[in-house]
Structure formats: structure tokens, C-alpha cells
């Protein structure tokens, strides 16, 4: 079970990732989830998943199934990906993954910032919920099929 301390780290990571692409010049589409350029000097581009990587969050195998064979049997999708996925499900347009949402030609930088804001809100709501009860609205079971 995830505790509130874990969720504060998740919120911190989501905020850090959002900050990394908060300037439209640093956000991009279709870059296969990596950061390209020099992060230390601010001369880089990243998509939503690349921003998570820049914040130190591991990639999610459900987005790239070929990763599944490279991961340990007890691998769990980092919660940051689950919160972005849950936030994406509440957006006006339907996609299978938040990576597809990020890369869609109609998606704007403002849409991706909204996605991160929603994910942060959901994680913060779970922190508050954990203070009152032991259940979470988003868990590592959210995305498993």
C-alpha cells in the first residue's frame, strides 16, 4: 500500500516534471520519451514522459510494451505515470495513453500543462484522503489490464 509520504514524493516529481516543460520552448511531441539537449543549461526539449524522466521517474512499460521483457518480475509502474494516465482519462479527447495525448497534433502546450495540473490535483487529493482513510483513488492497479 502507498502511504502519504510516498504520495508527497509523487506530487513533488509531478511538479518538477511540469516545471521542466512549463516553458513552451522546452516542450515537444514525438521524442520517444527522452530529454534531448542540456538539462543543466535549460537548452533541452522533452515530451510529458520525458519530463518525468528528467524528474527522475522511471519509464512505464505499459506505454512501451517492449520494455516489459527488460524489467524485473516485481516491477510496478511508477505512480506518477498512473496519475497522468488518470488525468488524461478526464480530458475532453480520448486516448489510450498520455503519451498519445501529448503527441496528438491537436494537443497544445496548455493542454499538457492542464494534464499535469490534474494529475497533481489527483495525487494531492489522495494525500488528503489517506489522512482520513487508507484507500487511494489511483493505485498501481489503475492501468493493468
N, C-alpha and C positions, 0 to 999 in steps of 0.2 A: 504494500500500500504506500502511496505517496503522501508525505506529510507536508505541512505548511512551509517548513524550511526548504524542502525541495522545490516547492512552487515559487518561493521568493527568488530562487536561482533561475527558474524558468522565466519569470517576469523580467528579471534583470537581463537575461540573454535575449529575450524578445525585444526589449527596449534597445539594447546595444545593436542588435541586427537592424532595427528600424533606423537608428541614428546613422548607421553606415551607409544607408541608401536614402537618407532624408533629403539630400540634395539631388535633384533630378539628373545632374551630370554624372552621378555615381551609380545610377540605376540603369539596368539594361534588361533585355529579353533574350532568351535563347542562348545563354552562355554556358549551358550544361552545369549549372550549379557551382561554379567556381568564382573566385575573385580573380580578376585579371588586372595586373598593374602593381603599383606600390602602395600598399595599405598605409604604411608608416607616413608617407608624404601626402596622402589624400588623393593621389593620382591613380584611381582604380575604377573599375566598373564591376557590378555584381547584380545578380537577379535576387529574388526573395530567398531562395535556398542558399545561394552563395553568400548572402548577408548572414544567414545563420551560421554558415561555416566560418565566416570571419569573426563571429562572436564565440567561436569555439564549440559549436554544436555539431555532432556527427551527422553524416548524411543519413537519409531514411531509405531503407531497402525497398519499401513499398512503392516509391517513386521510380526507382531503377531496379527492377527485379533481378538483374544480373548480379547485383551486389549480394543477394541472399546466399549464394554459394561461397562467398568470401567471409561471411560473418559467423561468429560463434553461435552454437545452437541456442544459447540462452539470451541472444540479442533481443533487446527491446527498443522499439522506435523511441527516440528522444521525445519527450512530451512537447517540446517546442513545435515540432512538426505536427503533432496531433492538434495543438491549439490553432495553428494556422489552417489546418485542414477543416476543423470545426468552424472557424471563422469564414472560410471560403464557402462552406455549405450555406451560410446565411446571406451570401451576396446575391445580387439580383440575377446573375447569369450562372448557369450550372456547368460545372467542370468536374472531372474525376479527381484531379489533384490541384493543389495550389500552384504547382509549377506550371501546369497548363493554363491556369488563370493568369499568372504572371506573363506568360509568353503569348497570350492571345492578342491579336492585332488591335482589338478594341480596348484592351486594358491600358489604363493610363497610370502614370506615377501616383496620382492622387488615389486611384483605386487600390494600389498596393499599400499606400500609407494607411488607408481605411482598413484594409485587411489586417495589418499589424495592430492597429488600434483595437480592432475587435478581438483579436487573439489575446492581447494584453488584458483587455477587459474581462474575457472569459477566465483567464488564469487568476486574475485578482479576485473575481467572484468566487472561485474555488477556494482561494485562501480564506476568504470570509466565511464560506460555507464550512470549511474544515474547523473553524473556530467554534461553530455551532453543532456540527455533526461530523461523522467520519467519512461520508461519501463524497465522491468527486463527480462532476458532470462530464469531465473529459479524462479518460484513462488510456493506458496503452492498449485497451481492447477496442477503442473507438474505430480504428482503421482496419483491424484484422478481419479478414473475410472468412 
